[in-house]
Amino acid sequence: MQRSITNQRVVKSFGYVALYVLYSSLSSIYPFLPPLLGVLFVLFIRALEREDVLYLLLISFALLVFEANHGYIFFSSIFYFYIAAKFLLPKIEQSFNCYSCIRIMYVTMAYVGYYLFLMLLSKIFLLPAEHINYYIVYYIVIEFFLVSLI
């Protein structure tokens, strides 16, 4: 038996990243479209658990696109997600037995924790502070439903 020259998994992954780049551009224009930060956080965690370097690189690229569209510090989301996955998530998984409770904590931690992390970076590097947007509650609710589908 012969295998296909192109690996379908790789082609689909690059297609999803291309669609995310288009969607991220639209979400920066229209505020009712969530930026999918919580979904990227869950996918980042999965890629770390599976030790899949290709998915980790693609999700990191999507996070860089997110940062560029919203004007955040370069590599800040990747750094925060890695720190959260290594230090905060084991404590959350020990505290909760409910799988959906853990998922909602992931999404909430992605938005609120990233905002607090940006506030910390702005205090350290004397940058202008980020302002919290009240759309975050809407984004958390929408992305909780999306993460529960994953």
MOVENDA-V698635 format. One record per helix or strand of 2 or more residues. SS is the DSSP state (@ for helix, = for strand). FROM is the first residue (numbers start at 1). TO is the last residue. If there is no record, write none. Layout:
SS:FROM:TO
SS:FROM:TO
This chain:
@:8:29
@:37:50
@:53:70
@:76:95
@:99:124
@:135:149
